[in-house]
């Protein structure tokens, strides 16, 4: 388990209060009814500067909805969000310059090479191409990708390599706040370790604040200073891995999750389209 040390500041990087999101679906054709699906039911938590905060929950718990709201891709239906001293949705344009986001299904131009995808992203941020390319190469090498693969089309790369490209893209601007939505899901064990080690080194070296959503207990326990249990759109419990296990009277984090939330992390529900 990652522990807080003197490099972690006491200033808040993220303040989320009573965050809510509902999706509405029309059912039927004649006299259609509108069905409401609450993805988030008033979630509140804080993340400190230089901290890695893990959100654990099964599919359908609202993790991805939360990340999409924080990354300005969705608008909340209630609550308040403040990140790096800026507020959503008022300051979303400024916040986008400070955020890096990696999702479980990163979007790319698959016919283009890793280099072309990354330089295109660099241009969107107004970065100087040569400097951006040097930075990208350094990040990829630390993630374990050989420089000779830089020119390969994304469609010829493995799932693990594509995810490493996605992480590199998110880090091109050296963001002070990194939003990771299940970044290692579907990766082979070596790629998963490579990504986890890189994230540990990044936080220690740059003081990057990281919000990590995952359903991988070992990953959450390794990377997170504190962990929140998310179930059914609500934050059910919060604390260090050790304190959560103590609260549940177990030495196993998954057992602690089941005890405190009443849900099984192995639940394999399909998330709603927007969730």
N, C-alpha and C positions, 0 to 999 in steps of 0.2 A: 504493500500500500504506500502511495506517495504521501509524504507528511509535509505540513507547512513548515517553512523555515524563514529565516530573516530576509530572504530575497522576495518573499511575498508581502506586498504592501497591505495596509489596512484600509486603503481607499477602495470604494466600490467602483468596479468597472461596469457592472450591470445590476439594475434594480427593476424587478418585475413584480407588479402588484395586481392581483385579482384579474389575471389575463383570461379572456373568454373568446371562444370562437364556435360558431354554430354554422352548419351547412344545411341547406334546405333542398329537399328533393320533391318533385311532383310525382305522385303515384296515380296511375290510371289515366284514362282519356276523357270519359264523361264524368262530370262532377269530380274532377281530379282533386285529391287532397295533397296538402303540403306536409311532408314529414320532416321534422327537425332532428338533426344528429349533432349533439354537442361533443365537439372534439376536445375542447378545453373548458373546464368548469370553474374558473376562478383560481388560476395557478399563481403563486407568489414565491419568489426566492431571490437571493442576492448572490452575486459572484464578485469576488475581490480581485483587484489587479494582480496579475501574476499567478492566479489560481487556476487549476483545472477542476471544473465542476462537472460531475457525471450525472446524467439523467438516465436511469434504468427503467425499462418498461417493455412489455411485449408488443408485438404488432397491434395497432389499433388503439394504443394508449394515449396518442396525441403527440408523440415525440416529434415527428416530422412536421406536423402543423405548427408546433411551437418554433422550430427552427425556421420555417418559412416566414413566420411573422417577424421574427427577430432579424431576418436577412432582407426584409422589406418586400418579399414576394407575395405576402398576404396581408390584409388589413384585419386587425382584431375587431371583434364586436363589443369589446368592453375591456376595461383595465388600463394600466399605465405601464409604459416601458421607457426606461432611461438607460442609455449605454454611452460610456465615455463622455458623460456630461451632456449628451444630446438626447432629445426625446423623439419617440415615434408617435404619429407619423409626421410631425412637423418638420423634423430635421433629417428625413430619410435620404435626401441627396447628399448631405454631408456625411452621414453615417456610412453610406456605400463606399466611401473612400477609405474607411477605417476597418472594414469587415472583410474577412476571408471566409469563404464557405465551401465545404466539401460535402457532397451528398452521396448516398449509397448508389445512385444511378446518375453519375455525372454525364452531362451532355457534351458531345464533341462533334467536330466535322470528321467523321471516321475515315474518309478518303484522304484527308490531309495528314501530314506527318506530325509527330509530337512537336517538332520545332515550329512548324507552321501554325499549329493550334496555339502554342504558347506565345508566339510573336503577335498573333492576332489579338490575343487577350492583352498583351502589353500595350498595343496601340490603343485599345479602348481606354486604358488607364493613362494614356499620354506618356508612357515610358519611352526612353531612348532605346531603340532596338538593340544596339550592340551591348549596352549595359544589361538590358533585360535578358539577352541570350546568355551572357556570362553568368548571371545570377541563376538562371534556370539550369544551366549545366552543373553548377555547384550543388544546387539542391538535389537534382536527379542523381548525382554521384553519391551524395550522402544517403539517398534512399536506396542505393544499390543497383541503379540502372546504368549500364555501360554507355559511354558517349557515342559509340558506334550505332546505337539504336535510336539516336535522336532524330534521324532522318526517316525512320520507318513509319509507314501509315499506321494510324491508330487501330484500324481494323485487323492488322496483323499482330497486334500485341495482346498479351494475356489480360485477363480481368485484373490481376494484381498490378501489372505494369500500367494499365490505364488509370487505375486508382492513384498510383504514384504521380502520374502526369497531372491528375486533378488536384492533388495536394500541392504540387509545384505551381500550378496556375494560381491557386489561392494565395500562395506565399510570395508571388512576384512583387507585390507592393509592400511586403514586410508588415502585414496588418497587426495592430496591437491587440485585436480581438479576432479569434478564430472560432467559427461555428462548424462543428463536425457532426454530421448526421450519419451515424453508423458507418464510419469511414473504412472499417476493415471487414465488413460483411462480405462473405463469398471469397475472401482471399485465402490462399494456401498458408500453412503455418509459418513458413519463412517470410513471406511478404507481410504477414500480420506482425511478426516480430520486428521486421525492418521499419514499418510505419510507427509502431509503438515506441521503439527506441528513438526514432527521429523526433517524435513529438515530445518525449522527455527531454532530449537535448535542446530542442527549440525553446521550450519554456524556461529551462535553466539558463540558456545563453542569452535570449532576447527578452525574457520576462513577459512573454506572450500570455494573454489571458485566453483560456480555452473552455468552451462549453461543448461537452461531448455527450451525444446520445448514443446508446448502445443497448443491446440485450445480452452482451457478453459479460458475464460476472467477473471473470478473471481480468479482462481488459479494464473494466471500471475500477476494480480494486488496485490494479497496478498503476493506473494513470491518475486517478482522481484524489484530490485532497478531501473533498466532500462529495457525497452522493445523495441524490434525491430519488425516491421511488415514485414513479408515475404510473397510475393505474386508472383506467376509465376516465381519463381527462382531468384527474385530480392528483395533486402532490400529496401522497399519503404519509410519507416519512422522509426525514432528512438528517444527515449527520455523516461522520466518518464511517468507513466500512466497519471499523472495530466497534463504534458506538451503536451502529444499527444491529450488528450481530449480538451485542450484549443486550440490547433492548428486546430482541426476539428470543434470547436465551439459547443461541446456537453458535457454532463455530463456522458455519457455512453461510456465505452471503446469499446464495439462492434460496436456502431454507428461510433465511431472514426475510427475503422478499415475499415469499409465499405466506409466511406467518403474519407479516405486517400489512399486506395488501389483500390477502385472500385470493390471489391470482397466481397462475402458474406461468413462469417465464417461457415455458415451452409452447404456450398457446400460439397457434399459427393462424390467426384471423387475417383475412384480407382487409387492408385499410381502405377507407373510403377514397374516392378518386382524389379529393383535395386533402385528405388527411395524410 
